[in-house]
Amino acid sequence: MLGNELVIGITMGDPGGVGPEIIVKALADPQIRRAAKFIIFGMNEHLTYAADMIEMEPFWLRHQHEKISRNYPRNVVVADYDDYSVPSYIHTPSKISGEASLRFCLDAIEAARSGIIDALVTAPVSKQSWEKAGSPWPGHTEMIADQCKSPRKVMMFVAGPLKLALATIHTALLDIRNLFTIGRVFEPIDLLDAALKEYFGILRPRIGVAGLNPHAGEDGQFGDEEKRIIEPAIMLAQENGVDCRGPFPADTLFLRAVQGEFDGVVAMYHDQGLIPVKLLAFNEAVNVTIGIPIIRTSPSHGTAFDIAGKGIANPTSMKEAIKLAIHMAKTKRQHTPTGRR
């Protein structure tokens, strides 16, 4: 393997989910395989089963997961965890699936931190499987931030022309008020600005910030969070050199961003941001974790246990996650001084 070739790590996700199938389908695309080298952290048996199910010959090299490196003779390698035994017909959350998918992720994160891989793409995991396995983390984002010792992390989505970061994620609407602080709003503005520069090559990103309330509060008529929290957060970001404006009513901000007025948007809560993301690119949207020292992308859907093992899973979001990881790794490399990874 040539030293300047990108190496992308892909974790298989929950063995009982659609991860094996969408990975096989995505990497079956010759154009994607020409763009980089790939190491799949997973189980050869499940990937082979997925290939057989869709009548495709395996195109990868199997290797022991204990001895991975950047130097393989094939462009797709499976780091095989054959020490786990997960029946391929089980498509429900389970302890053994949780243990296996946790191990895939932990080893892949270490590979990214040590420079064996240039970016990480994670197939969907089951939070229930992780809980059954005794995981201290509820999901990928928390695990990666903890393993990388990153005090700051933000969930970002790329959906066609829209690049969006969330101020709050999986929080009940009635609880947002208790968590809503200037720092909570400033952080995604700051990290989105840095990510757009480092990973997308935008020298001076223009960021639009959504209000929390209808009509962005209408000068305090519908809530005071805009004046009390969001406006000070925007001012703080501006003082730190970020080109950001707002708060704007969310019902028009996303259209303005898609039309090119803004390079990125910060939404205040989960559905405020995810509704336009899913409407714009339901099958193509990609989840990105920013604020961490490694590149991590993921399909925007879950394990889909209900269709796993049927050969009908749509690989589009996985393809887009892989393409975006490659793009981000290339852009980062171009902006990284020689001699540093």
URKAWO-V213654 format. One record per backbone hydrogen bond with DSSP energy under -1.0 kcal/mol. CO is the residue of the C=O (numbers start at 0). NH is the residue of the N-H. Records with the same first field share a line. If there is no record, write none. Layout:
CO = NH / NH
//
This chain:
1 = 4
5 = 36
6 = 117
7 = 38
8 = 120
9 = 40
10 = 122
13 = 16
17 = 21
18 = 22
19 = 23
20 = 24
21 = 25
22 = 26
23 = 27
25 = 28
28 = 32
29 = 33
31 = 34
36 = 7
37 = 76
38 = 9
39 = 41 / 78
40 = 11
41 = 80
42 = 46
43 = 47
44 = 48
45 = 49
46 = 50
47 = 51
48 = 52
49 = 53
50 = 55
51 = 54
60 = 77
62 = 79
63 = 66
69 = 71
74 = 37
75 = 60
76 = 39
77 = 62 / 79
78 = 41
79 = 64
80 = 83
86 = 89
93 = 97
94 = 98
95 = 99
96 = 100
97 = 101
98 = 102
99 = 103
100 = 104
101 = 105
102 = 106
103 = 107
104 = 108
105 = 109
106 = 110
107 = 111
108 = 112
109 = 113
110 = 115 / 116
118 = 8
119 = 296
120 = 10
123 = 13
125 = 129
126 = 130
127 = 131
128 = 132
129 = 134
130 = 133
138 = 142
139 = 143
140 = 144
141 = 145
142 = 146
143 = 147
144 = 149
145 = 148
153 = 289
154 = 165
155 = 287
156 = 163
157 = 285
158 = 161
161 = 158
162 = 264
163 = 156
164 = 266
168 = 170
171 = 174
175 = 178 / 179
180 = 184
181 = 185
182 = 186
184 = 188
185 = 189
186 = 190
187 = 191
188 = 192
189 = 193
190 = 194
191 = 195
192 = 196
193 = 197
194 = 198
195 = 201
205 = 262 / 263
206 = 244
207 = 265
208 = 247
212 = 215
213 = 216
214 = 217
216 = 221
217 = 220
223 = 227
224 = 228 / 229
225 = 230
228 = 232
229 = 233
230 = 234
231 = 235
232 = 236
233 = 237
234 = 238
236 = 241
237 = 240
241 = 243
242 = 206
244 = 208
247 = 210
248 = 251 / 252
251 = 255
252 = 256
253 = 257
254 = 258
255 = 260
256 = 259
263 = 207
264 = 164
265 = 209
266 = 166
268 = 272
269 = 273
270 = 274
272 = 276
273 = 277
274 = 278
275 = 279
276 = 280
280 = 284
284 = 299
285 = 157
286 = 297
287 = 155
289 = 153
294 = 119
295 = 288
296 = 121
297 = 286
302 = 17
303 = 306 / 307
306 = 309
314 = 318
315 = 319
316 = 320
317 = 321
318 = 322
319 = 323
320 = 324
321 = 325
322 = 326
323 = 327
324 = 328
325 = 329
326 = 330
327 = 331
328 = 332
329 = 333
330 = 334
332 = 335
336 = 339
//
